[in-house]
């Protein structure tokens, strides 16, 4: 029997992951679950209900899950619940993404269309590398961080756990972004960013300290 997978999250990111899975050709999507379902289906995939249906899906042989939740902390908490039920969280890499042979993508991570993972880049557990983002050589994106569409992370950049890199943001090489920090849309980051801080602008400056 072909592997089946359940998608957790019936919003916009859920639609993106359904398209990614279809482009990959496998595994089969068993359905979508959501904390507060507002629709009967998502791109033709049935919305099965709330997380209350997950134990029955697991008992029916559905072994895989992916988490279609953009908020980093919420995604991390959802992973703990799914793993406690026995679901595995495979990494998902769109076929159009460019991945160096030495790049690593951890469990539950998602790499969306046209992203680039350079030599020895590492994408941590449950991280999101969104459409068209570039991670150059030796860049590290830690657990449950999110790199937005079109962001550019040159060599040696490190994005801390749970951090958010806004769409179109860019860093100088070897910048370190602390855990839970936020880089605003289009920010040009030339200095290290403290944990929990929000920065924005060109060049980026601290808008809210950690």
N, C-alpha and C positions, 0 to 999 in steps of 0.2 A: 504494500500500500504506500502511495506517495505521502511524503511528509506534509502535514497541515499546520497552519500558523494562524493565530488569532491576533488581530490588531487592537490595541488598547488606545482609544481616542478617536472620536468621530468629528473632529474639526478639520481645519485647513491642512494641518500637518498630516492628519490621517489620510486625506486625499493624496497628498504628495507621496506617502509611503505605499499606498495602494498602487499608484502608477509605477513607482520604483519596483515593487514586487512583480507587477505584470511585465515590465521590461526585462526583468531577470528571468522570467519564465518559470520560476519555482521559488519557494514551495507554494502549494495550493492555499488560498486564503479561505479559512473556515468561516470567518465572519468578523464583525467589529463589535467591541463592547465599549461602553462609555459611562461615566459617572452619572450623567443626566442626558439620556438619549433624546434628541429632538427630531430625529428623522428615522424612517424605516429602513433606509439603505444609504450607502455612501458609494457613489460611482458604480452602482449596481451590486455592491456587496451588502448582504443583509446586516443590519444592526440588530444584534441578538438580545440586547438589554444591558443591564448594569453589570458590574463585576460579580454580582451574585451568581451569574451563569458560568463563571470560570471553572469552579470545581467539576461541574458536569462535563464541560468541554475536555478538561484534563482526563476525566474518567473515560471519555469516549475516544481517547488516543491522541488528542491534539497535544503535541509536545512542545511546540515552538510558539513564542510570542514576540511581538515588537511593540514598542511603546511610542505612540504618535502624540506626544505631549511636548510642547515647546518649552514650557517653564522648567528650568533645570532642577529645582528642588522637588517639584511635583513628580517629575520623571524618575528621580532617584528613589523616592518613596514608593512609587508604583512598582519599580523593579524589585524592591524587597518583598512586596506582597506576592508578585508573580513567582519569584524564586521559592518563596515559602510553600507555594502550591505545587512546586515541581516543574514549572515551565523553564525551558532554556531560552536564552536571549541571544540569538545569533547576530553577528555583525552583518549589516546590509550595505552593499557597495554597488552603486549604479554602474551598468556596463559602460557608460560613457566617461566615467571617472578615469583619470590617469594615475596609476599607482606604481611607484617604483618597487622593484622586487624586494628591496630592503625595508620598505614602509610597513608599519604594523597597525592593524585595526582590531581593537579589543571587542569583547562580547557586548552586545547591545548597542554598539556604535552605529551611526548611520552616516553614509557618505553619499550625497545627492549628485545629480547630473553635473558633469563637466568640472567637478572639483579636481584639484591636482594635489597629490601626495608625493613629495619629493623624497630623495634618498634619505633613509633612516628616519623619516617622519614617523611620529607615533600618535595615534588617535586613541584616547583612553576609553575605558568602559562607559557606555551610555552617552558618549559625546555625540554632538551633531556637527558635521561639516556640511554647510549648506551649499546651494547651487553656485557653481563658479568660484568658490573660495580656493585660494592657493596656499598650501602649506609647503614651504621650501625645505631644503635639507635640514635635518636634525631638529625640526620644530616639534614641540610636544604640546598636545592638547589634553589636559588631564580630565579625570572622571567627571562626567555630566556637565562639561562645558559646552558652549554653543558658539560656533564660528559662523557668522551671518553671510548671506549671499554676497559674492564679490569681494570679500575681505582678502587682504594680502598679508601673509605672515612670512617674512623672509627668513633666511637661515638662522637657526638657533633660538627662535622665539619660544617662550614657554608661557602657555595660558593655563592658569591655575584652575583647580577643581571648581566647578559651578560658575565659572566666569562667563560673561556674555560679550562677544565681539560683534558690534553692530555692522549692518550691511555697509560694504564699501570702506570700512575702516582699514588702516594700514599701520604697520609698526616698522621701526628701524630694526636691523638685525640684532639678535640677542637680547631684546627687551624681555623682561619678566613681568607678567601680569598676575597679580595676586589672586588668591581664591576668592570667588564671589564678586570680583570687580566687574564693572560695566564700561565698555568702550563705546561711546556714542556713534551713531551713524556718520560715516565719513570722517571719523577722527583720524588725525595723523599723530601717532604716538611715538615720541622720541625718547622718552625716559621710562624707567620702571614705574609700574602702577601699584600702589599699596593694596593689600587685601581689602575687599569690600568697598573700595572707592569707585566713584563714577567720574569718568573724564570725557571731554568732548572738545571739538574745535580743531583748528589748524594754526599752529601746532596745538596738540591737546593740552588742556589744563584741568586741574581738579575742580569739578563742579560740586561734588559732595564727598567729603572724606569718608574713609572706612570706619 
